[in-house]
Amino acid sequence: MPELRTGRLLLRDWRSSDLAPFAELNADPVAMEHFPSTLTTEQSAEMIDAMRARWRDDGLAWWAVEDLADGSFVGAVGPMRVAIDAAFNDPAAPAIEMGWRLRRQVWGRGYAVEAARAAMAWVVDEHPEEEIVSFTVVDNTKSRRVMEKLGMVHDAHGDFAHPRVPDGSPLRRHVLYRLSQSSWVDH
């Protein structure tokens, strides 16, 4: 797994010391309001293990993100292959989803955009022919703003009902944003 540096952040491999703040993030009902549920510490540990396995097996997963000023854990950002059945996703050549999850204490500092921009530049270099997408629930205006700041465009024709969210849930409907790598200008 490569390390990436921005002006303020380090995107790096996961450490055992990341579990406590990552579990705190995943247990925060405000940070997780657009997900079906919060996660336990055990589920957070499993998620870290899954990220490490994805890096090893596929070369794409979330990095742990650290604040260079004080070494604190900020959250997780990175690309992963889309692993859901949705009309926009070709199972034979899955799209790459750019995702992020940051601790509420650092919201509003521009860290999600800064880290995702670095991760996207890396993806464009390493996977130049592949499409980058992001998606979230319709009402997640914070993530939608991040997507727009990254130069992603809402594809209303690609909006979908997330197959892992139960029918009837207000979280089921998702909006799809796309980034054409040919239009990537911050690279």
KOLKOL-453299 format. One line per 10 residues: for each residue y negated, x negated, z negated of C-alpha. Coordinates in pm, whole numbers, plus 50000, padded with zeros to 5 digits. Layout:
BEGIN
Y,X,Z; ...
This chain:
BEGIN
50000,50000,50000; 49667,49850,50099; 49373,49847,49861; 49044,49985,49986; 48701,49916,49839; 48381,50109,49880; 48045,50037,49722; 48154,50201,49396; 48527,50268,49415; 48865,50101,49442
49148,50292,49609; 49464,50127,49478; 49829,50158,49383; 49919,50374,49086; 49952,50214,48742; 50128,50344,48434; 49787,50371,48265; 49686,50631,48527; 49929,50891,48395; 49723,51008,48095
49396,51067,48286; 49582,51210,48587; 49771,51450,48361; 49442,51546,48194; 49295,51619,48539; 49597,51826,48644; 49587,52022,48316; 49216,52106,48350; 49191,52475,48444; 48847,52425,48603
48957,52131,48819; 49271,52323,48917; 49112,52665,48969; 49204,52669,49340; 49571,52589,49278; 49842,52832,49167; 49872,52661,48826; 49784,52359,48621; 50044,52084,48583; 50219,51943,48279
50226,51573,48199; 50584,51562,48327; 50481,51725,48656; 50193,51478,48688; 50435,51187,48636; 50662,51335,48903; 50363,51360,49136; 50278,50992,49084; 50641,50900,49154; 50629,51113,49469
50311,50935,49583; 50475,50597,49537; 50779,50718,49733; 50559,50852,50013; 50381,50518,50040; 50714,50340,50057; 50883,50580,50298; 50598,50703,50518; 50302,50474,50452; 50076,50771,50372
49991,50914,50030; 49714,50946,49778; 49569,50632,49625; 49464,50621,49263; 49085,50590,49261; 48906,50370,49010; 48534,50336,48934; 48447,49969,48997; 48163,49981,48742; 48382,50048,48441
48744,50050,48563; 48792,50417,48474; 49033,50643,48659; 48837,50881,48885; 49117,51073,49052; 49330,51059,49364; 49238,51056,49732; 49427,50995,50049; 49624,51101,50354; 49965,51267,50359
50177,51422,50631; 50147,51800,50628; 50474,51933,50491; 50425,52305,50529; 50519,52551,50799; 50190,52662,50953; 50087,52741,51310; 49853,52440,51329; 50125,52193,51225; 50391,52061,51462
50697,51972,51250; 50800,51717,51514; 50465,51540,51480; 50303,51656,51154; 49929,51632,51117; 49780,51406,50852; 49606,51592,50570; 49320,51421,50390; 49318,51537,50030; 49146,51463,49701
49155,51562,49338; 48891,51418,49105; 48828,51445,48734; 48563,51702,48658; 48359,51441,48467; 48276,51265,48796; 48199,51569,49011; 47860,51562,49183; 47847,51183,49225; 47968,51178,49586
48293,51002,49496; 48516,51242,49693; 48321,51183,50014; 48297,50807,49954; 48667,50763,49885; 48784,51004,50157; 48558,50837,50414; 48721,50499,50336; 49067,50655,50352; 48986,50826,50682
48863,50501,50835; 49191,50340,50733; 49390,50628,50888; 49192,50602,51214; 49276,50230,51229; 49643,50268,51136; 49722,50600,51309; 49476,50621,51599; 49656,50896,51791; 49716,51134,51502
49511,51434,51398; 49346,51448,51055; 49307,51788,50890; 49210,51926,50553; 49261,52272,50413; 49180,52465,50101; 49148,52819,49972; 48864,53017,50127; 48649,53020,49811; 48670,52646,49738
48315,52573,49845; 48308,52227,49682; 48600,52099,49889; 48468,52268,50200; 48137,52082,50155; 48328,51755,50123; 48512,51833,50448; 48184,51904,50626; 48023,51585,50492; 48322,51397,50633
48244,51536,50979; 48528,51784,50978; 48484,52118,51152; 48619,52454,51040; 48878,52586,51285; 48878,52959,51209; 49166,53012,51455; 49376,52777,51242; 49315,52952,50909; 49646,53052,50753
49833,53203,50462; 49972,52910,50263; 50351,52950,50260; 50384,52801,49909; 50144,53050,49752; 50287,53392,49662; 50197,53701,49865; 49914,53892,49701; 49760,53584,49540; 49386,53538,49601
49473,53170,49662; 49705,53237,49957; 49443,53244,50236; 49341,52891,50344; 49076,52759,50578; 49159,52473,50813; 48922,52188,50896; 48991,51933,51170; 48860,51588,51250; 48892,51465,51602
48947,51091,51577; 48762,51048,51907; 48452,51186,51735; 48489,50963,51428; 48152,50787,51403; 48151,50646,51050; 48434,50409,51136
